[in-house]
Amino acid sequence: MSTTIAVLTGAGISTSAGIPDFRGPDGVWTKHPDQMNVYDLDLFMSDKKQREYSWRWQKESPVWKAQPGVAHKALARLEQAGMLNLLATQNFDALHEKAGNSDDVIVNLHGTIGSSHCMKCGQAYRTADIMAKLDQEPDPHCHKPMPYQGDMPCNGIIKTDVVYFGQALPEGAMEKSMRLASQADQFWVIGSTLEVYPAASLVPVAAQAGVPITIMNMGSTQYDSLATRLIHEPIEEALPKLVDKTIAGQG
């Protein structure tokens, strides 16, 4: 029976792929606190100008253009080796999907920018399709024909599946993550400051279940004392090494 590993990733895994984090010293929100409004649900739903700004900002953000780095690809290798039972991520950049991890293991705790939906009828959209037409339609609305309205378009507001401020986490996301983290043979935290809840609570949940914990982060976290292994090295170097060792049966 091969070792099963549950993983939680935070902004640190994506900074190595060129995406600035939000809350760090050079974070987007640290330097430009007003930009938190981009992800404010009430503003987005109530103000056309705010929606247009939010869509434009997201299209021009490095999040949208980024490609997975070697650290993301290492976790895809771990899944291909049949050892990854959970990849819970606080990132909404869809880089784990782009790297080749499957929906079977990925839990997007804070949603994902890869897909969008209509806030009125729930129709799903690929964000890439919306971004491609953003110049023609800067405030995207739903085109789904409504049969009981003579096939008139729904015209509801479309929003990315990122969890905005004022929104609940995706249904069942934390429950699934807690269950799988406490069932795994190892729990790895990669590039998370463990300051944002409820995601950070996965560490004490795993610890309580007796699962050995590895925390790989450049800075220290409040849960370092619960870890059996602390790795303070650049993630793009340390994670591929750890994955290769683990697949070879020495990790």
DOBAKE-899303 format. One record per residue (C-alpha): x, y, z; residue in one letter. Coordinates in steps of 0.5 Angstrom, whole numbers. Each point is the difference from the previous one (the first is absolute). Layout:
SITE/X/Y/Z/a
...
***
This chain:
SITE/0/0/0/m
SITE/3/7/-2/s
SITE/1/6/4/t
SITE/-6/5/0/t
SITE/2/7/0/i
SITE/-5/6/2/a
SITE/3/7/-2/v
SITE/-3/7/1/l
SITE/3/5/-4/t
SITE/0/8/1/g
SITE/3/6/-4/a
SITE/7/-2/1/g
SITE/0/-6/-5/i
SITE/-3/5/-6/s
SITE/5/6/2/t
SITE/6/-5/-3/s
SITE/-5/0/-6/a
SITE/0/8/-1/g
SITE/-6/1/4/i
SITE/1/6/6/p
SITE/-4/-2/6/d
SITE/-5/4/3/f
SITE/2/1/7/r
SITE/7/-1/1/g
SITE/5/6/0/p
SITE/0/1/-7/d
SITE/-7/-2/-1/g
SITE/-6/3/-5/v
SITE/-4/2/6/w
SITE/6/2/5/t
SITE/2/5/-5/k
SITE/-7/2/-3/h
SITE/-6/-2/5/p
SITE/-5/3/-4/d
SITE/1/-5/-5/q
SITE/-3/-5/5/m
SITE/-7/3/-3/n
SITE/1/-4/-6/v
SITE/-2/-6/4/y
SITE/-6/3/4/d
SITE/-6/-3/-2/l
SITE/-5/5/2/d
SITE/4/6/-4/l
SITE/0/-5/-6/f
SITE/-7/-2/0/m
SITE/-3/7/1/s
SITE/5/5/-4/d
SITE/1/-1/-8/k
SITE/6/4/1/k
SITE/3/-4/5/q
SITE/-1/-7/-4/r
SITE/3/3/-6/e
SITE/6/2/4/y
SITE/0/-7/3/s
SITE/0/-4/-6/w
SITE/5/5/-3/r
SITE/5/-1/6/w
SITE/-1/-7/0/q
SITE/2/-1/-8/k
SITE/6/4/1/e
SITE/2/-3/6/s
SITE/6/-5/0/p
SITE/-5/-5/3/v
SITE/-3/-1/-6/w
SITE/6/0/-5/k
SITE/4/-4/5/a
SITE/3/-7/-2/q
SITE/1/-6/5/p
SITE/7/0/3/g
SITE/5/-6/2/v
SITE/-4/-1/7/a
SITE/-7/0/-3/h
SITE/3/-6/-5/k
SITE/3/-3/5/a
SITE/-7/-1/4/l
SITE/-2/-3/-7/a
SITE/5/-5/0/r
SITE/-2/-2/7/l
SITE/-7/-1/-2/e
SITE/2/-4/-6/q
SITE/4/-4/5/a
SITE/-7/-2/3/g
SITE/3/3/7/m
SITE/-4/7/0/l
SITE/-7/-1/3/n
SITE/-2/8/1/l
SITE/3/6/-3/l
SITE/-4/5/4/a
SITE/2/7/-2/t
SITE/-1/7/2/q
SITE/2/3/-7/n
SITE/-5/1/-5/f
SITE/5/1/-6/d
SITE/-2/-7/-3/a
SITE/8/-2/0/l
SITE/-1/-7/3/h
SITE/-5/-1/-6/e
SITE/4/3/-5/k
SITE/6/-5/3/a
SITE/-4/-6/-1/g
SITE/-3/-1/7/n
SITE/-7/-3/-1/s
SITE/-7/2/3/d
SITE/0/-7/4/d
SITE/6/3/5/v
SITE/-1/8/-1/i
SITE/-4/4/5/v
SITE/0/7/-2/n
SITE/-2/3/7/l
SITE/0/7/-2/h
SITE/-3/-2/-7/g
SITE/3/1/-7/t
SITE/1/5/-5/i
SITE/0/-5/-5/g
SITE/-8/-1/0/s
SITE/-6/5/0/s
SITE/-7/0/1/h
SITE/-6/4/0/c
SITE/-3/3/7/m
SITE/-7/-1/-2/k
SITE/-1/-7/-4/c
SITE/7/-3/2/g
SITE/2/-1/-8/q
SITE/7/-2/0/a
SITE/5/3/-4/y
SITE/8/-1/-2/r
SITE/3/7/3/t
SITE/5/0/-6/a
SITE/-6/0/-5/d
SITE/-3/6/4/i
SITE/7/4/0/m
SITE/1/-1/-8/a
SITE/-6/4/-1/k
SITE/1/5/6/l
SITE/1/6/-5/d
SITE/-7/-1/-3/q
SITE/-3/-2/7/e
SITE/3/4/5/p
SITE/-5/-2/5/d
SITE/-2/-7/-1/p
SITE/-7/-3/0/h
SITE/-3/-6/-1/c
SITE/-2/-2/-7/h
SITE/-4/-7/2/k
SITE/-7/0/-3/p
SITE/-6/0/5/m
SITE/-5/-5/-3/p
SITE/-6/3/4/y
SITE/2/7/-2/q
SITE/-1/-1/-7/g
SITE/8/-2/-1/d
SITE/2/7/2/m
SITE/7/0/3/p
SITE/1/-1/8/c
SITE/4/6/0/n
SITE/2/-1/7/g
SITE/7/2/3/i
SITE/6/-4/-2/i
SITE/5/-1/6/k
SITE/7/-4/0/t
SITE/0/-6/5/d
SITE/5/3/4/v
SITE/-3/1/7/v
SITE/-1/7/1/y
SITE/0/4/7/f
SITE/-7/-1/3/g
SITE/-1/-7/-3/q
SITE/0/-7/3/a
SITE/5/-5/-2/l
SITE/-2/-5/-5/p
SITE/-5/-5/3/e
SITE/4/-6/3/g
SITE/7/2/-2/a
SITE/2/1/7/m
SITE/-4/-7/3/e
SITE/4/-4/-6/k
SITE/7/3/1/s
SITE/-1/-1/8/m
SITE/-2/-7/-1/r
SITE/5/-2/-5/l
SITE/6/4/4/a
SITE/-2/-4/6/s
SITE/0/-7/-4/q
SITE/7/1/-4/a
SITE/7/-3/2/d
SITE/3/7/0/q
SITE/-3/7/-1/f
SITE/5/6/-3/w
SITE/-1/7/0/v
SITE/3/4/-6/i
SITE/1/7/0/g
SITE/-6/2/5/s
SITE/1/5/5/t
SITE/-6/-4/4/l
SITE/-3/7/2/e
SITE/-6/-1/-4/v
SITE/-6/-4/3/y
SITE/-3/-5/-1/p
SITE/5/-2/-4/a
SITE/6/0/5/a
SITE/-5/-4/5/s
SITE/2/-6/-5/l
SITE/7/-1/4/v
SITE/-3/-1/7/p
SITE/-5/-4/-3/v
SITE/6/-5/-3/a
SITE/4/1/6/a
SITE/-6/-3/5/q
SITE/-1/-6/-5/a
SITE/8/-1/1/g
SITE/2/1/-7/v
SITE/7/3/-1/p
SITE/0/7/-2/i
SITE/5/3/-5/t
SITE/0/8/0/i
SITE/4/2/-6/m
SITE/0/8/0/n
SITE/5/5/0/m
SITE/-2/4/6/g
SITE/-3/-3/7/s
SITE/-7/-2/1/t
SITE/-4/0/7/q
SITE/-1/-8/-1/y
SITE/8/-1/-1/d
SITE/0/-4/7/s
SITE/-5/-5/-3/l
SITE/4/-2/-6/a
SITE/5/-6/0/t
SITE/4/3/-5/r
SITE/1/8/-2/l
SITE/3/2/-7/i
SITE/3/7/-1/h
SITE/2/-1/-7/e
SITE/-2/3/-6/p
SITE/-6/-4/-2/i
SITE/2/-1/-8/e
SITE/6/-3/3/e
SITE/-2/-4/6/a
SITE/-7/-3/-2/l
SITE/2/-3/-7/p
SITE/6/-3/5/k
SITE/-5/-3/5/l
SITE/-5/-2/-5/v
SITE/5/-4/-4/d
SITE/3/-3/7/k
SITE/-7/-2/2/t
SITE/-2/-3/-6/i
SITE/7/-4/0/a
SITE/-3/-3/7/g
SITE/5/4/4/q
SITE/-4/7/2/g
***
